[in-house]
Every structure is written in structure tokens, then in C-alpha cells.
Amino acid sequence: MSKTKKALLLALACLLIAGAYTTLWQVNADRERFGITRITPLQNAPPVLAFTTVALGGFRGLIANLLWIRATELQDQDKYFEMVQLADWITKLEPRFPHVWAVQAWNMTYNISIKFKDFEDRWRWVYRGIELLRDYGIQYNPTELMLYKELAWFFLHKLGQDLDDAHFYYKQRWAKIMEEAIKDPRPNFDELIDPQTDEARKRSRVLRENLKMDPLVMKQSDQQFGPLEWRLPEASAIYWAYLGLQIATNYPHKVKREDLIHLRRIIYQSMQLSFRRGKLITDPVTGEFLYGPNLDIIPKVNETYETMVKEVESDSDKWVIKRAQRNFLRDAIYFLYVHNRISEAQQWFNYVAQMFPTNNMISGDTNSLPSQITLDQYAVARIQEDIGETSHDRVKAIIMGLLRDSFLDLILGQHDRAEGLHRLAIQLYTRFQTAVEPAGERVALPPFDDLRQAVLNELLDPEQGLLPEYKARLITELGLPPNVLTNRPAPTNQPTSK
């Protein structure tokens, strides 16, 4: 072969290699853009995880499949503890496989935690599941909406609901964790976004590094769906679901319709839960938490129902949502009334009369159209109706509202009405405790004296309580020592086992 021919072939080979390199770069860019690459190096991964994702190459999938089959067999046999190690290996072999993170986290949070009787042991496994999704699963799969949905559901369902006997303990532990970062029930988000003091920088660092929460996203979600009590788990559920929706906007090719539906429903359900018991009151002596309704969120909750109606197409779905909206507004009016926010209750009563003029306001009463009864008549009928209710949050909200009105009537010198409200609160408390006695502590109310003291503490709070003149009159009417305001101990916020 002549030297000229060799030179030409060498030059052609160089051109082909250069062309292949350019094409390969474009292919890799497209693979990364569409989220189908499996060879992108993981960021901030432990050495063993970084090694396995590179060294084993294509064999990772085969080994992971065998381990997954075995893990499924163990799950069918209720051998959850044995699954933990297998799932850990699978996450190291296939860190980009979101389902294994979800299954592993669910296993810890639900299946393993319930095996323990001690609340602290349960909490340890519940929180390990949350950390697994939040700190690792989402870190290695930041565009997988399923993981945001699962994490939000853990906060809403496992921590937020009352299906676990230890749910009060979970809420106390989570509130204590959040207090290290937000300090106040209504945090100064701007201070956390751009901290200027050492204390603010420390709290912002706890949020960003420990809890993996962005103060800017917190501010945005609070403005859109709040105001929220960030020490309660439903606020975190809203945060992660909202963040998932933002990811969906930035990566539309990764979106599945069912994931969007689930994320929106978690937000709506969390707002409902926040309305019913989204206000956290700390006992200044024991450090235990009491819960009351978040009445300030009512307009935002109503807006979500209006949005949901627009999102569905079928008339049957619209009817179901409108019916749920009407039931919510009935509760909202009732809660506002018993918390002495009469003008707001009247405004929403008029709104219901306009939106649902042909629907009865009182269950079972065909003569209770909005045009046929007054706000006062509706409130009295609802109190009688709720004496037969067994909803923990609803009955507690009513009792605390009655006690608040009782204290306010004492200030105004209306002793007969104050005594009647207090007696009604006791009757409602007694009937509810009797009705739920078979269910045990899981749905029982706190002691009556604790509820009464929580309302009194709120009224006498130095910063957010009544005006000084009203506080002085209330202290006199109750026969409390004059120095009761200056001798109130600081809250400890220390959770206690049940």
C-alpha cells in the first residue's frame, strides 16, 4: 500500500472518529435530557455506591433482578426485616430505580414500625423511611414524581392521620424537629432565604441540609395554600407535593397523569386536615401539644374546591366535588361560629346560600334551606348534631370554641351564658369520650382540664392574646393571682410517651 493511500485512510479515520465523537456527545446529551441514561455518575454518592454503578456495568441489572425476586418472596412471607438488607443492596446496584426506594421506605415506615410496641422504636423506623426517600431516593432521582408523591403521603397519612396508636407521639417528635429550624409558628421566610444573623444562618442550614427543604419553596407553598402551621406534618406534605408539581413543570416528558392527580389530591387533603386541626398549641408546663382548627385557611381551601371543579370534565365528578365543598363550608361556618368569629361565619353562610340555595343546611331536616333558617339556628342545630359525632378533631374544635366563648363572656360580665357554654362543653366532652371508649386512646380527647387550660393560655398569651385590659378582667373573674402572666413557665416542647 502506498504512503499516499495510507495517509488518506488515516485522515479518513480521523474524520470518522471526530464525527463519531460529535454524534456520541449529542446522543449522550439527548439521553440525559430524556432521563434514559444509566451511566451518569451520581453526585455526592458514597464510595461503595459510586463503585457499584460503574464497576459492575450491565451486570447490575441482572443481579438486582434476582435480589428483587427474592425480596418479593420475603414480602409475601411477611419477613420485612430480612427485606431491609436485600433492598439496601438493590438501591446500591440500581440507585436510579425509583421503585426500590419507594418499597424500601414504605417497608420501614409502615410494615416494620408497627412491629414495635414502644413509641420511640416505632418513630425510629418511621423516620428512617422518611429519611431514605428524602435524603437518598430523591437525591439520586430528582425528577421522579413518584418519590415526591410517596414522601408527601408519609407526612399526610402516617404522621398526619390517627390510624397509628403512636400518631400523637409522631406529631410531637416532628414538631420538635421543625422548631429547630423555623423557631416561630409563622416563620420569617425572607430571613431564612437570605439569613443575616448567625442564628438565622443556623436555622436556614438545618432546613436546607438536614431537612432538605428550600425556604423559598416553603414561602411559595405557604402563600398559595396557607397560612400553614409548619410544625405539623400536613405542611410538609403540601411542601413535597408542591415541589413535585414544580418538577413536573420543568420536566414535562417525565410526567404521568396519575402522578399529577395524586400530588394535587395530597395537597387538597392536607389543606382539609390543616383546616380541621392545623393550629398547634403548646402546653407551657408539660410541653405536650394540643390541636385546634386553622380557621385562617378557609378561603384557600374553598379556592381549591373551585379549582378541582374546573380540572374535571364529567358532570358526576363535578357533582361529587361540589358536594364535598358544601360539606366543608357547613363545617367552616360552624367552626367560625363556635370560635366567636360571627361576622366571618355570616359571610360564609351567605356564600352558601348563594352557591347552594336548594340544599338543606342541617342533615335530615328538609326545612333547613339557607333561606329558611338563620345563622344562629344553624349553629345550635349543628351543636346538637355533633353531640352524636365521633370525629376527634371536629369535637375538640367545638369544645375549645365553647370554652373560648365562655371565657370571653366572663370578661363581658355575661356570667349565665359563660356558665351555660362551659356546661355544654363538659356535656359534649363526656358524651364523646363515652362514645369512643371502645376505640381507646387512639381517638380519645386529652383531659378536659388540659383543653380548658390550652384555651386560657392562648387568651393570656403575652404576644398574641387578648388586650391587657381584657386579660386583667379575665384573671379577676377566674380568681387567678395577679402575677399569673409574669410567672408562666417557658414551653419545653419535649415529647412524652403515651
MOBELNOR-V130731 format. One record per pair of residues at least 24 apart in sequence whose C-alpha atoms are under 7 Angstrom apart, sorted by the first residue. I is the first residue (numbers start at 1). J is the second residue. Records with the same first field share a line. If there is no record, write none. Layout:
# MOBELNOR-V130731
I = J ; J
This chain:
# MOBELNOR-V130731
42 = 140
49 = 92
52 = 92 ; 93
53 = 93
60 = 93 ; 94
64 = 90 ; 93 ; 94
80 = 107 ; 111 ; 112
81 = 112
95 = 140
96 = 140 ; 141
98 = 137 ; 141 ; 147
101 = 133 ; 137
102 = 147 ; 150
105 = 129 ; 130 ; 132 ; 133
119 = 166 ; 169 ; 497
123 = 170
143 = 247
145 = 244 ; 259
146 = 259
148 = 240 ; 241 ; 244
149 = 241 ; 262 ; 263
151 = 240
152 = 237 ; 238 ; 240 ; 241
153 = 237 ; 266
155 = 233 ; 234 ; 236 ; 237
156 = 233 ; 234 ; 237 ; 270
159 = 233
160 = 233 ; 234
162 = 442
165 = 442
169 = 495 ; 497
171 = 232 ; 233
172 = 289 ; 495
173 = 495
174 = 231
175 = 231 ; 232
176 = 493
178 = 231
179 = 231
181 = 206 ; 207
185 = 229 ; 230
186 = 229
189 = 215 ; 219
225 = 300
226 = 297 ; 300
227 = 296 ; 297
229 = 278 ; 279
234 = 270 ; 274
237 = 270
238 = 267 ; 270
241 = 266 ; 267
268 = 304
271 = 301
272 = 301
276 = 393 ; 394
277 = 393
281 = 454
282 = 491
283 = 454 ; 491
284 = 489 ; 490 ; 491
285 = 489 ; 491
287 = 491 ; 492 ; 493 ; 494 ; 495
288 = 493 ; 495
292 = 397
293 = 397
298 = 332
334 = 379
335 = 398
337 = 379
338 = 398 ; 401 ; 402
339 = 401 ; 404 ; 405
340 = 405
346 = 375
349 = 375
387 = 428 ; 431
390 = 432 ; 435 ; 436
392 = 443 ; 445
399 = 425
400 = 451 ; 455
403 = 452
404 = 455
410 = 474 ; 477
411 = 470 ; 473 ; 474
